[in-house]
Amino acid sequence: VYVLLFNGMCSDALMLALVAINYSMWVPPLFIVACILGLPGLRYVGSLAVPALATGFMLMAVEAVRFVGAGWAVELRLAASILIAMAVYAGVILVLARDQLLRIRDVVKKRRQPA
């Protein structure tokens, strides 16, 4: 349906429509999961701040590649966008959520050790 509705517009309009729908459908399950986990809703939402921030930086980096590489071949621009997006997302997560990653690593190591 969305392909037909936004056929005359560029693919960015289709992507934005799908993102808007996904985010609008995301709010009720968020509070249901927080309730199941026994967490306050805002605390659970706060735990998603770092991935959301990483996603924002990733999108800005991809837009920068699109701007800088406007004259590049499509394949090169696509490859550069993917690589830059991966590097920026991983970098932001590593910098801002290092302590959480270390805790996850410690939990995995404890589970691997024989009892």
N, C-alpha and C positions, 0 to 999 in steps of 0.2 A: 504494500500500500504506500509506504513512504517513498519508494522509488518512483512510483507514478505521481505522487503529489509534488515531489521536488525534482522531477525530471528536467525541467527547464532551468533549474538553478545549478550551480556548481556542486561538486561532491561535498564541499565544506558545509553547505546548508543541510544536506542529508545527515552528515556526521553530527552536526549540532542538534538537529531534531532528535536523533537517536540518543544522544547524551542527555538531553533535557528530559526525555521520557524515562530513561534509566534512573536519573537522579530523583525524579518525582516518585518513582515506584520504590526507591531505596529507603525512604524515610520510615515508613511503618515497620518493615522488617528489622531496621536498625534498633528500634525500641523493643521489639519482641525479643531479639537476641540478647539485648542488655538485660531484659527481665529474666530470661532463662538463665543467664550467667550470674544473676544476682548483683549486677552492677548498676549504679545510677546511670541514667541515659547519657548525661553530659560527660561522665568519666569515660564511658565507652567511646563516645564521639571524639573525645580528646586523644584517645589512643590511635585514631586514624589521621591525626593532624600531620604527622611526619610523612606518611605515604601521600597525602594530598598535596603537601608542599613539594615533595619530590616530583609528583606528577606535573605540578605547575612549572617548576624549573625545566623539566623534560620538554614540555610543550614550547616553552620559550626558546630552548636550544634548537628544537626542530624548526621553529619559525626563523631563527637566525640562519640556519643552514639553507632554508628555502630562499631567504633574502640574499645571502652571500653567493649561493650557488645558482642563481637564476639562469645563468648562461651555460651551466654544466649539462652534460648528457643526463637524461632521466634516470638511467641506471646508477650513475655515479651519485646523483643527488639522493636517490632512494637509499643506497648503501650508506652514504654519509649520514643521512637522517637516522637510520636505524642504529648505527654505531654510536653516534653522539647521544641519542636518546638513552641507550643502554648505559653508557658511561656516566651521564649526568644523573640518571635515576639512582644507579648503584652508588655513586659518589655521595649524593645527598643522604641516602639511607645510612651509609657507612659513617658519615660525619655526625649526623643528628641522632642516630639510634644505635650508636656503638655499644652502650651499656646493655640495651635490650638484646642486641645480637650476641653479646658475650654471655648473657644469661641463658639464651636459647642454646648456645654451644655447650655450656656447662650441663644443662639438662640432658642434651643428647649424649654427652660423654658418660653421664651417670647411668643412663639406660643401657649403654653398650657394655659397661663393666659387668663381669659375671657376679652373681649374687653370693 
